[in-house]
Amino acid sequence: MPTQQTAGTIAEAGPAAGRADAPAPADRRLLIDGRLVVTDTTFPSVNPATAAVLGYAPDAGTAEARAAVAAARRAFDTTTWPTDVELRTRCLDQLHRALLDHAEELRGLTIAEVGATRALTHGAQLDEPIGIVRYYADLLPGYQFSEELGERESRGMRHHRWVEKEAAGVVAAIIAYNYPNQLALAKLAPALAAGCTVVLKAAPDTPLITLALGEVIANHTDIPPGVVNVLSSSDSAVGEALTSSPDVDVVSFTGSTAVGRRIMAAASETVKRVFLELGGKSAVIMLDDADFAGAAMFAAFSMVTHAGQGCALTSRLLVPNKHHDEIVELIAQNFAKVRHGDPADPKTYMGPLINERQRDKVDAMVQRAVAAGATLVTGGKRLDPGYFYAPTLLTNVDPDSEIAQEEVFGPVLAVIGFDDDDHAVRVANNSIYGLAGAVFSRDQDRALSVARRIRTGSFSINGGNYFGADSPFGGFKQSGVGREMGVAGLEEFLERKTFAAPVIAAPAHGGRA
């Protein structure tokens, strides 16, 4: 039985006990304009490994959303945050140290609320996101916020020209539930480094861990009031209020492509800059000269990482038709080795899906695939207690079918055959998505040739890991717009202003440092 976890104690909060029918007290608080606050109502956060209530989060409404945006706008317009690089560097350094100091508490909460395994929290679920803050704290002092364009002659005079890069403004950052620490810090850190102010909205399924980040910021950094605001809400109107507010300059969203389309439409009314990290249906391709055993281990275990709840996971397995049965057997053998259960147990490899609704959605997609002609090799069933689903392998999958085209967000791998490299490329590109991919071949030049023909934002060759704080991440096609992380991630939050002056009046240093 998974271990019972509590909501944690970075900052104890909650309204005093009142009427018997009063809402449950909040275990965490919103951060608005530098103050940690509660709301009149709360909503539960559920431990997906046990289906038990973990704690309660403040249920912000549109009034709190407006207050948070107003605070962010005021901080951007009236403080030195957008122009004081030394202050921003110091605050990012403080945030990094505070996150390290509270890492074990955050780890326990991430395991309990997100269903992430302990091993994953030592990577992409916690430790690596903390490293993103360190990356931007180190990048900022040496980053050049001005660029020389040199001189040119116009209208009989010499003109000195340069470009200065400045903060884009108020950012609405809206994140998904699957990797909340990664998603929050991959938006917060570069936005803050750029000099922006932020309203961060937690995912409704994982509010407590995101609110905990807000409490760390409020209690352990010198970030000025209003620069960072953190909300949790069960009301979709809050997200709509953020994306449509005329006081928000930038929207950064991670979630489904369907919601991303709606956000683009809402933001277009005020012509906001929009960054979207959306869905994926990535393919892993085993060429006929690949090390099948090694590639099968990669394909199987990566697909069940965080129970398949990752937009960049390779959920389509493309195999040479002449080696189909051999590879399918290797995948099935690896799936049989996957240990699921208590995410807090260091031996557990796969945790639960986030909620009952998602588990039922995954199961329904698998059953429809089988009804449409796919063969269920293994899995295809719910596992109790909690919201677990067995690693599932499907063969005889039509490349145009729902299971091959739509994001499942569960531990489901669909096998599709191909005849040659050109055929594999066509199948891989047969998708509205273009987030990631992988290819295996003993001939790295051949693998690279295939990879370069597939329209995705990231690509792994023979198991190479492209993900890191210094690596830009984002998608082609309907997988998104823009890039997170790396220098590119910082520059998504910067505007460029071009200056020109007669040479006699030009600043001696050519602009800002």
C-alpha positions in Angstrom: 0.0 0.0 0.0 1.4 3.4 -0.9 2.7 5.5 2.0 0.3 8.2 3.2 1.9 11.6 2.8 0.9 15.0 4.2 0.8 18.3 2.4 4.0 19.7 4.1 5.0 22.6 6.3 7.0 25.2 4.4 4.4 27.7 5.6 1.6 26.5 7.7 -1.7 28.3 6.9 -5.4 28.0 6.8 -8.5 29.7 8.2 -9.5 29.0 11.7 -12.1 26.3 12.3 -15.6 27.6 12.0 -19.0 26.2 11.2 -19.4 22.5 10.7 -20.2 23.1 7.0 -17.2 25.5 6.5 -14.8 24.5 3.8 -11.7 22.5 4.8 -8.8 24.7 5.8 -6.2 25.3 3.2 -2.8 23.5 3.6 -1.1 26.1 1.4 -1.6 29.7 0.5 -1.8 31.9 -2.7 0.9 34.4 -3.3 -0.5 37.8 -4.3 1.5 41.0 -4.2 4.0 39.7 -1.7 1.4 38.3 0.7 0.5 34.7 1.4 -3.3 34.6 1.4 -6.2 32.2 1.7 -9.7 32.2 0.1 -13.2 31.6 1.3 -13.3 28.3 -0.4 -10.9 25.4 -1.0 -10.7 22.3 -3.2 -9.1 19.0 -2.5 -5.8 17.6 -3.9 -5.8 13.8 -4.1 -2.9 11.4 -3.8 -3.2 9.4 -7.1 -1.5 6.4 -5.6 -4.1 5.9 -2.9 -7.1 7.9 -4.1 -7.1 9.6 -0.6 -7.4 13.3 -0.1 -3.9 14.7 0.5 -4.8 18.2 1.4 -6.7 21.3 0.4 -5.8 24.3 -1.8 -7.2 27.8 -1.8 -9.8 28.1 -4.7 -9.0 31.4 -6.3 -11.6 33.1 -8.4 -11.5 35.8 -11.0 -11.2 38.4 -8.3 -7.9 36.9 -7.1 -6.8 36.6 -10.7 -7.4 40.3 -11.3 -5.6 41.2 -8.1 -2.6 39.1 -9.1 -2.4 40.6 -12.6 -2.7 44.1 -11.1 0.1 43.4 -8.7 2.3 42.1 -11.5 1.5 45.1 -13.6 2.3 47.5 -10.8 5.6 45.7 -10.0 6.7 45.8 -13.6 5.7 49.5 -14.2 6.9 51.0 -10.9 9.9 49.0 -9.5 13.4 48.5 -10.7 12.9 44.8 -11.3 12.9 45.1 -15.1 16.2 47.0 -15.2 18.2 45.8 -12.2 20.2 42.8 -13.4 22.1 42.6 -10.1 18.9 42.3 -8.1 17.5 39.7 -10.4 20.7 37.7 -10.2 20.8 37.8 -6.4 17.1 36.8 -6.2 17.6 33.8 -8.5 20.6 32.7 -6.5 18.5 33.0 -3.3 15.7 31.0 -4.9 18.1 28.3 -6.0 19.5 28.0 -2.5 16.1 28.0 -0.8 14.9 25.3 -3.2 17.9 23.2 -2.2 17.3 23.8 1.5 13.6 22.6 1.1 14.3 19.9 -1.5 13.4 17.0 0.7 10.1 18.5 1.8 9.3 19.4 -1.8 10.3 15.8 -2.8 7.8 14.3 -0.4 5.1 16.5 -1.6 5.9 15.8 -5.3 5.8 12.1 -4.7 2.5 12.3 -2.9 0.6 14.8 -5.0 2.0 14.1 -8.5 2.5 10.4 -8.1 6.0 10.8 -9.3 8.4 8.0 -8.2 11.2 8.8 -5.8 13.7 8.2 -8.6 12.0 10.7 -10.9 12.2 13.4 -8.3 16.0 13.0 -8.5 15.7 14.0 -12.1 13.0 15.8 -14.1 10.4 16.0 -11.3 12.5 18.1 -8.9 16.3 18.1 -8.9 16.7 19.0 -12.6 14.1 21.8 -12.3 16.0 23.3 -9.4 19.0 23.2 -11.7 17.1 25.4 -14.2 17.1 28.2 -11.6 20.9 27.8 -11.1 21.4 27.9 -14.9 19.7 31.3 -15.3 21.3 32.7 -12.2 24.7 31.9 -13.7 23.7 33.0 -17.2 22.4 36.4 -16.3 25.6 38.3 -15.2 27.3 37.6 -18.5 24.3 38.0 -20.8 24.5 40.9 -23.2 21.4 43.0 -23.1 22.7 45.2 -25.9 23.9 44.5 -29.4 26.1 46.8 -31.6 24.9 47.3 -35.1 27.7 49.7 -36.0 27.5 52.9 -38.0 25.8 53.7 -41.3 25.6 56.8 -43.4 22.1 58.3 -44.1 21.1 61.7 -45.3 24.7 62.9 -45.3 25.3 61.9 -41.6 26.9 59.0 -39.8 24.5 57.2 -37.5 25.4 54.9 -34.6 22.9 52.1 -34.1 22.4 49.5 -31.4 19.7 47.2 -30.0 18.7 46.9 -26.4 16.8 43.9 -25.1 14.3 44.6 -22.4 11.7 42.6 -20.4 8.5 41.8 -22.4 6.2 42.7 -19.4 3.7 40.8 -17.4 3.6 37.0 -18.0 0.7 34.7 -17.3 2.3 31.2 -16.9 -0.2 28.3 -16.9 1.1 24.8 -16.3 0.0 21.2 -16.5 -0.1 18.6 -13.8 2.4 16.0 -15.1 5.8 17.7 -14.2 4.7 20.7 -12.2 8.1 21.7 -10.8 9.7 21.4 -14.2 7.0 23.4 -15.9 6.8 26.1 -13.3 10.5 26.7 -13.0 11.1 26.5 -16.8 8.8 29.4 -17.1 9.6 31.3 -13.9 13.4 31.3 -14.0 13.9 32.7 -17.5 11.0 35.2 -17.2 12.4 36.5 -13.9 15.9 36.6 -15.4 14.6 38.7 -18.3 13.0 41.1 -15.9 9.4 40.1 -16.4 6.8 39.8 -13.6 4.7 36.7 -13.4 1.3 35.3 -12.5 1.8 31.5 -12.2 -1.3 29.4 -12.2 -1.0 25.8 -10.8 -2.7 22.8 -12.4 -5.9 21.9 -10.6 -4.7 18.4 -10.0 -1.4 19.4 -8.4 -1.9 22.7 -6.7 -0.1 22.1 -3.4 3.4 21.6 -4.9 3.1 24.8 -7.0 1.8 26.8 -4.0 4.8 25.5 -2.0 7.1 27.0 -4.6 5.3 30.3 -4.1 5.8 30.0 -0.3 9.5 29.5 -0.8 9.7 32.6 -2.9 7.8 34.7 -0.4 9.7 33.5 2.7 13.2 33.0 1.4 14.0 35.5 -1.3 14.2 39.3 -1.8 11.9 39.1 -4.9 9.8 42.3 -4.5 6.1 42.1 -3.9 4.1 41.6 -7.1 7.0 40.2 -9.1 5.8 36.6 -8.6 2.2 35.7 -7.9 1.0 32.1 -7.6 -2.6 31.0 -7.9 -4.5 27.7 -7.5 -8.0 27.3 -8.7 -10.6 24.7 -9.8 -12.3 27.3 -12.0 -11.4 27.4 -15.7 -12.5 31.1 -15.7 -9.3 32.0 -13.8 -7.2 30.8 -16.7 -9.5 32.6 -19.1 -9.2 35.8 -17.1 -5.4 35.6 -17.2 -5.2 35.0 -21.0 -7.6 37.7 -21.9 -6.5 40.4 -19.5 -5.2 43.6 -21.3 -2.6 44.0 -18.6 -0.9 40.7 -19.5 1.7 41.0 -22.2 2.8 37.4 -22.5 1.1 34.0 -22.1 3.2 30.9 -21.5 1.1 27.7 -21.5 1.9 24.0 -21.2 -1.0 21.6 -21.7 -3.2 20.0 -24.4 -3.3 21.2 -27.9 -7.0 21.8 -27.7 -6.6 24.2 -24.8 -3.6 25.8 -26.5 -5.8 26.7 -29.5 -8.3 28.4 -27.2 -5.6 30.3 -25.5 -4.2 31.6 -28.8 -7.7 32.7 -29.7 -8.3 34.5 -26.4 -4.8 36.1 -26.5 -5.3 37.4 -30.0 -7.9 39.9 -28.9 -5.1 41.9 -27.3 -2.3 40.6 -29.6 -0.3 39.1 -26.8 2.9 37.1 -27.3 2.0 33.5 -26.8 4.3 30.5 -26.1 2.7 27.1 -26.2 4.2 23.7 -25.2 1.5 21.3 -26.2 0.9 17.7 -27.1 3.0 15.1 -28.8 2.7 11.8 -30.6 6.4 11.1 -30.9 7.9 8.1 -32.7 10.9 5.9 -31.8 12.3 4.3 -34.9 14.3 1.1 -34.9 16.1 0.8 -38.2 16.9 -2.7 -39.4 20.6 -2.6 -38.2 19.7 -1.4 -34.7 20.7 -3.1 -31.4 17.2 -4.4 -30.9 17.7 -5.4 -27.3 19.0 -2.0 -26.2 16.5 -0.1 -28.3 13.6 -2.2 -26.9 14.7 -1.4 -23.4 14.7 2.3 -24.2 11.3 2.2 -25.9 9.7 0.2 -23.2 11.0 1.9 -20.1 10.8 5.4 -21.5 7.1 4.9 -22.4 6.2 4.0 -18.8 8.2 6.8 -17.3 5.7 8.7 -15.1 3.0 6.2 -16.3 3.3 7.7 -19.8 2.3 11.2 -18.7 4.8 13.1 -20.7 4.2 15.1 -23.9 7.6 14.1 -25.4 7.4 10.4 -24.7 7.8 8.2 -27.8 4.3 6.5 -27.8 4.7 5.2 -31.4 7.2 2.4 -32.0 8.2 2.1 -35.7 9.8 -1.3 -36.5 11.0 -3.0 -39.7 8.3 -5.4 -40.8 10.8 -8.2 -41.2 11.8 -7.9 -37.5 8.4 -7.1 -36.1 7.8 -10.2 -34.0 11.3 -10.3 -32.5 11.0 -6.6 -31.4 7.5 -7.0 -30.0 8.6 -9.9 -27.9 11.5 -7.9 -26.5 9.1 -5.0 -25.6 6.7 -7.4 -23.9 9.6 -8.9 -21.9 10.6 -5.4 -20.7 7.1 -4.4 -19.8 6.9 -7.5 -17.6 9.8 -6.2 -15.6 8.2 -2.8 -14.8 7.5 -2.5 -11.1 4.5 -0.3 -10.2 3.3 0.7 -6.8 4.1 3.1 -4.0 5.9 6.0 -5.6 7.8 6.6 -2.4 9.4 3.1 -2.6 12.9 3.5 -4.3 12.3 0.2 -6.1 9.1 1.5 -7.8 9.6 2.4 -11.5 6.1 3.3 -12.5 3.6 5.4 -10.5 -0.1 6.1 -11.1 -2.0 8.2 -13.5 -3.1 11.5 -12.1 -6.8 10.7 -11.5 -9.6 8.4 -12.2 -10.8 10.4 -15.2 -7.4 10.1 -16.9 -7.2 6.4 -16.1 -10.7 5.8 -17.6 -9.7 7.9 -20.7 -6.6 5.8 -21.3 -8.6 2.5 -20.9 -11.3 3.7 -23.2 -8.7 4.6 -25.9 -7.1 1.1 -25.6 -10.5 -0.6 -25.8 -11.4 1.4 -28.9 -8.1 0.5 -30.5 -8.7 -3.2 -30.0 -12.2 -2.8 -31.3 -10.8 -1.1 -34.4 -8.4 -4.1 -35.1 -5.3 -3.6 -33.0 -3.9 -6.6 -31.1 -3.5 -6.3 -27.4 -0.2 -8.0 -26.5 0.0 -7.2 -22.9 -1.6 -4.8 -20.4 -4.9 -3.0 -21.1 -6.2 -3.1 -17.6 -6.7 -1.0 -14.5 -4.6 -1.7 -11.4 -5.8 -1.0 -7.9 -5.6 0.7 -5.5 -5.2 4.3 -6.8 -5.1 5.2 -10.4 -2.6 2.8 -11.9 -2.8 1.3 -15.4 -0.8 -1.6 -16.7 2.0 -1.1 -19.3 0.1 -1.7 -22.5 1.5 -2.9 -25.9 -0.6 -2.8 -29.1 0.3 -4.2 -32.5 -1.4 -4.3 -35.9 -2.0 -0.6 -35.4 -3.3 1.4 -38.3 -1.1 4.5 -38.7 -4.1 6.7 -39.2 -6.1 5.3 -36.3 -6.9 7.2 -33.1 -4.4 5.4 -31.0 -1.6 6.3 -33.5 -2.7 9.9 -34.0 -4.0 11.1 -30.6 -2.1 11.7 -27.4 -3.0 9.0 -24.9 -1.0 10.3 -21.9 -0.7 6.9 -20.4 1.6 3.9 -20.5 0.5 2.7 -24.0 2.9 1.9 -26.8 1.6 1.4 -30.4 3.7 -0.6 -32.8 3.6 0.2 -36.5 5.7 -1.5 -39.2 7.7 0.0 -42.0 9.5 -1.4 -45.1 12.5 0.9 -45.5 13.9 4.2 -44.2 11.8 6.4 -46.4 8.6 4.6 -45.3 9.6 5.1 -41.6 10.1 8.8 -42.2 6.7 9.1 -43.8 5.0 7.3 -40.9 6.8 9.3 -38.3 5.8 12.6 -40.0 2.2 11.4 -40.3 1.1 13.4 -37.3 -0.2 16.9 -36.5 2.4 16.9 -33.7 6.2 17.4 -33.9 7.6 17.6 -30.4 10.2 14.9 -30.2 11.5 11.6 -31.6 14.2 8.9 -31.4 16.0 6.6 -33.8 18.3 3.6 -33.3 20.9 2.4 -35.8 24.4 1.0 -35.6 25.2 3.5 -38.3 25.0 6.9 -36.7 25.2 8.8 -40.0 22.2 6.8 -41.2 20.4 7.5 -38.0 21.2 11.2 -38.3 19.9 11.2 -41.9 16.6 9.9 -40.8 16.4 12.2 -37.8 17.0 15.3 -40.0 14.0 14.4 -42.2 11.5 14.2 -39.3 9.8 17.5 -38.3 10.3 17.6 -34.5 11.8 20.0 -32.1 14.1 17.5 -30.4 15.5 14.1 -31.4 17.4 11.4 -29.6 19.9 9.3 -31.6 20.7 5.9 -30.1 19.4 6.9 -26.7 21.0 10.4 -26.5 19.5 12.7 -23.9 18.6 16.1 -25.4 16.9 17.5 -22.3 18.7 20.0 -20.1 18.5 23.5 -18.7 20.8 24.8 -21.5 18.9 23.0 -24.3 16.0 24.8 -26.0 12.8 22.6 -25.9 9.7 23.0 -28.0 7.8 21.6 -30.9 7.0 21.9 -34.6 3.5 21.9 -36.0 0.7 21.7 -33.5 3.1 20.7 -30.7 3.6 24.3 -29.8 5.1 27.8 -30.5 8.4 29.0 -29.0 11.1 27.4 -26.9 11.7 26.9 -23.2 15.1 26.7 -21.5 18.5 27.6 -22.8 19.4 31.1 -24.0 16.4 30.8 -26.4 14.1 30.4 -23.3 15.4 33.6 -21.9 15.0 35.5 -25.1 11.4 34.5 -25.4 10.7 36.9 -22.6 12.7 39.8 -24.1 11.7 42.6 -26.5 14.2 44.2 -28.8 14.3 48.0 -29.2 16.5 49.5 -31.9 18.2 52.9 -31.3 20.0 55.2 -33.6 21.7 58.6 -33.0 24.1 60.8 -34.8 27.6 59.7 -34.1 28.4 62.9 -32.1 25.5 62.1 -29.7 26.0 58.4 -29.5 26.5 56.9 -26.0 30.2 56.2 -25.5 29.6 52.6 -24.5 27.0 51.9 -27.2 24.1 51.0 -24.9 23.5 49.1 -21.8 25.7 46.3 -20.5 
